[in-house]
Amino acid sequence: MPLTISVIVGSIRPGRQGIGAAKHIEAALLAQGINVHLIDPLELNIPLFGQRFDYIPEAERSPELKLVHEKFTESDGFVIVTPEYNHAYSPVISSLLNYFYHSEFYYKVAGIASYSMGPFGGVRAAIQLRAYLGELGLVSIPKILPYPIIQTLLNADGTVQDGAAGAGQLADTSAKFVSELLWYTKNLKAARAAGTP
Ligand SMILES: Cc1cc2nc3c(=O)[nH]c(=O)nc-3n(C[C@H](O)[C@H](O)[C@H](O)COP(=O)(O)O)c2cc1C
């Protein structure tokens, strides 16, 4: 059984850079034989959070939310791809993830990828995001995957731009991030199968 990982896009902004980062991670995971769900709140037209999925009467659950619930439930791990907005993570992420909780997230793994148009790659947002993910029951891995100056680093299809200054560094950080993510994902999957508290 291959591992399944959901990659979550954290921006719905017109002209968003985040789709490139999400696709870059998707490609890196696919290259490792991982089953990937790319979860794009824009494409799925997910409304602003109003009520937990479990509390919404069955007949009122939209097909898109049901689909996200299914994909999250079958996921062994998650990569949350956040822009930095005012030194914080994107509200698109908490709006989507707040719908779900125990059955979708508990005892599973999360990797945090962050990006910005500046040189720090959104790491201030990433650090805040880790505390939030912990409350959802997700175990976040130590490594963070930052994409600094993303507008000159990635194309919208996730490929690295020709001659991008940060290309070598990104190849190194993304390989180490994926390696660590898969280690935690594989081992926590086995641990969940053996029983949870
Ligand atoms: C509301 C807003 C706040 C931002 N705040 C920051 C910030 O605090 N630090 C930073 O480095 N970049 C900041 N930026 C720049 C974003 O990181 C950059 O625009 C990035 O492309 C946003 O991701 P997106 O294009 O996928 O929406 C901000 C952008 C917006 C729209």
The ligand as a Tripos MOL2 file, in Angstrom:
@<TRIPOS>MOLECULE
LIG
   31    33     1     0     0
SMALL
NO_CHARGES

@<TRIPOS>ATOM
      1 C1         -2.1880   40.4550    2.8280 C.3       1 LIG1
      2 C2         -0.7340   40.2080    2.5240 C.ar      1 LIG1
      3 C3          0.1880   40.2770    3.5340 C.ar      1 LIG1
      4 C4          1.5310   39.9840    3.2800 C.ar      1 LIG1
      5 N1          2.4320   39.9840    4.3090 N.ar      1 LIG1
      6 C5          3.6970   39.5660    4.0890 C.ar      1 LIG1
      7 C6          4.6070   39.4110    5.1880 C.ar      1 LIG1
      8 O1          4.2780   39.6150    6.3210 O.2       1 LIG1
      9 N2          5.8710   38.9820    4.9190 N.ar      1 LIG1
     10 C7          6.2810   38.7010    3.6320 C.ar      1 LIG1
     11 O2          7.4260   38.3040    3.4570 O.2       1 LIG1
     12 N3          5.4340   38.8390    2.5880 N.ar      1 LIG1
     13 C8          4.1550   39.2490    2.7810 C.ar      1 LIG1
     14 N4          3.2800   39.3710    1.7440 N.ar      1 LIG1
     15 C9          3.7500   39.0080    0.4160 C.3       1 LIG1
     16 C10         3.3660   37.5570    0.1200 C.3       1 LIG1
     17 O3          4.1970   36.6560    0.7850 O.3       1 LIG1
     18 C11         3.3940   37.3040   -1.3790 C.3       1 LIG1
     19 O4          2.5190   38.2250   -1.9950 O.3       1 LIG1
     20 C12         2.9820   35.8950   -1.7240 C.3       1 LIG1
     21 O5          3.0560   35.7640   -3.1280 O.3       1 LIG1
     22 C13         1.5470   35.5930   -1.2540 C.3       1 LIG1
     23 O6          1.1560   34.3130   -1.6190 O.3       1 LIG1
     24 P1          0.0740   34.0710   -2.7640 P.3       1 LIG1
     25 O7          0.5640   34.8270   -3.9900 O.co2     1 LIG1
     26 O8          0.1040   32.5760   -3.0210 O.co2     1 LIG1
     27 O9         -1.2320   34.5520   -2.2650 O.co2     1 LIG1
     28 C14         1.9400   39.6710    1.9590 C.ar      1 LIG1
     29 C15         0.9870   39.6330    0.9360 C.ar      1 LIG1
     30 C16        -0.3420   39.8860    1.2030 C.ar      1 LIG1
     31 C17        -1.3430   39.7960    0.0930 C.3       1 LIG1
@<TRIPOS>BOND
     1     1     2 1
     2     2     3 ar
     3     2    30 ar
     4     3     4 ar
     5     4     5 ar
     6     4    28 ar
     7     5     6 ar
     8     6     7 ar
     9     6    13 1
    10     7     8 2
    11     7     9 ar
    12     9    10 ar
    13    10    11 2
    14    10    12 ar
    15    12    13 ar
    16    13    14 ar
    17    14    15 1
    18    14    28 ar
    19    15    16 1
    20    16    17 1
    21    16    18 1
    22    18    19 1
    23    18    20 1
    24    20    21 1
    25    20    22 1
    26    22    23 1
    27    23    24 1
    28    24    25 2
    29    24    26 1
    30    24    27 1
    31    28    29 ar
    32    29    30 ar
    33    30    31 1
@<TRIPOS>SUBSTRUCTURE
     1 LIG1         1 GROUP 0 **** ****
